[in-house]
Amino acid sequence: MINVTRPYLPDREKLNKYIDRIYETAWLTNNGPLVQELTARLQEYLGVENLLLVSNGTSALQVAYKALGVYGQAITTPFSFVATTSSLVWERIEPAFVDIDYETLCIDPAKIKDAITSKTTAIVPVHVFGNACDVELIENIASRYGLKTVYDGSHAFGVQYKGRSLLSSGDAVTLSFHATKLFHTIEGGAIIFKKKEDYERAKLMIKFGIDNSDSIVELGINTKMNEFQAAMGLCVLDEIDTILEERAKIWALYQRSLGDRVQILRLNPDSTNNYSYFPVVFENEETMLEVKSSMNNHQINPRRYFYPSLDTLNYINSNSVSQISRDIAARILCLPIYPGMKEQETASIIEIIESCLKTKE
Ligand SMILES: *Cc1c(COP(=O)(O)O)cnc(C)c1O
């Protein structure tokens, strides 16, 4: 069975060494030494400051909204994993969808201005599939209208934009370190804040609002990362170069064979590729479904990512229809890509797609 992704398991002996340290101190959670070490190493690796580790990528979004005082309505993209939108609704913030660009699959910045109302307090774009949004334009609009920006950067681990970290643009950027992501801590996530004061507030918020002298100074919740999660993260980070190399190899094989047969993502020319996904947009839904079922017959499981378009969710009452997002969502498939996937497996996936497309000619 080949799935769309396979969680990366780092060297077991190395993991044991980190776990030995946890056993020596019996410090299991509450900003322990491994969480502190991972924080420092991630800040260095990513080239960012004010990085706060949390228990998952969804709570990273929720805490970011709270720490920045987002309320009322937020402009967001309908083409993402459901958590981008559900976290807003959960926090009683109304999502206002702005359609995506046909080729980058990110929110179309040209359409943002028209969606701003008196209730809008923030823009929540997604660097979907690791592809950089037009951050300059978005930041411009946000500052002109006094809006906060929270980027869902769950797919953008390590992406550089114009020579610096993509994750340094925005009032906050969130990451998911779920097992299926490029870099993971089993479950986990992070928020990167532009301002130190927002970071400090969020740091209190994730531990019940209790400060270092045991006073309750904020409304808080519990969404701390624990030491076992950090141990996994430190091991995976040790091997990140290998992970990226292996992904790049598979990505290049797909690109070479499929690049001019199907629509693939137009990557932002100013940003690096982290090879986190290989999305393919077929001519129509029927072809996509044929390819998918043909792969399923060979024990291969690509995923319909992202489907459905989030403006169609049953708990959303939106008057606007995100036509492009709906159209892409109906035709897109993410192909398997993960370290350890064999060249032969990639080749057989390509072969299946080619033979499906051939019957269409
Ligand atoms: C994975 C993901 C999330 C959710 O992260 P969890 O760590 O699973 O809570 C949010 N947004 C996007 C775009 C994601 O891909």
Ligand as a Chemical Component Dictionary entry (heavy atoms), coordinates in Angstrom:
data_LIG
# 
_chem_comp.id                   LIG 
_chem_comp.type                 NON-POLYMER 
_chem_comp.pdbx_formal_charge   0 
_chem_comp.three_letter_code    LIG 
# 
loop_
_chem_comp_atom.comp_id 
_chem_comp_atom.atom_id 
_chem_comp_atom.alt_atom_id 
_chem_comp_atom.type_symbol 
_chem_comp_atom.charge 
_chem_comp_atom.model_Cartn_x 
_chem_comp_atom.model_Cartn_y 
_chem_comp_atom.model_Cartn_z 
_chem_comp_atom.pdbx_ordinal 
LIG C1 C1 C 0 -2.361 20.181 8.885  1  
LIG C2 C2 C 0 -2.965 21.528 8.712  2  
LIG C3 C3 C 0 -3.587 22.217 9.778  3  
LIG C4 C4 C 0 -3.880 21.578 11.088 4  
LIG O1 O1 O 0 -2.797 21.217 11.820 5  
LIG P1 P1 P 0 -2.929 20.123 12.984 6  
LIG O2 O2 O 0 -1.545 20.103 13.533 7  
LIG O3 O3 O 0 -3.327 18.838 12.366 8  
LIG O4 O4 O 0 -3.919 20.638 13.968 9  
LIG C5 C5 C 0 -4.026 23.515 9.552  10 
LIG N1 N1 N 0 -3.913 24.097 8.347  11 
LIG C6 C6 C 0 -3.356 23.471 7.303  12 
LIG C7 C7 C 0 -3.261 24.180 5.993  13 
LIG C8 C8 C 0 -2.893 22.152 7.438  14 
LIG O5 O5 O 0 -2.391 21.504 6.369  15 
# 
loop_
_chem_comp_bond.comp_id 
_chem_comp_bond.atom_id_1 
_chem_comp_bond.atom_id_2 
_chem_comp_bond.value_order 
_chem_comp_bond.pdbx_ordinal 
LIG C1 C2 SING 1  
LIG C2 C3 SING 2  
LIG C2 C8 DOUB 3  
LIG C3 C4 SING 4  
LIG C3 C5 DOUB 5  
LIG C4 O1 SING 6  
LIG O1 P1 SING 7  
LIG P1 O2 DOUB 8  
LIG P1 O3 SING 9  
LIG P1 O4 SING 10 
LIG C5 N1 SING 11 
LIG N1 C6 DOUB 12 
LIG C6 C7 SING 13 
LIG C6 C8 SING 14 
LIG C8 O5 SING 15 
# 
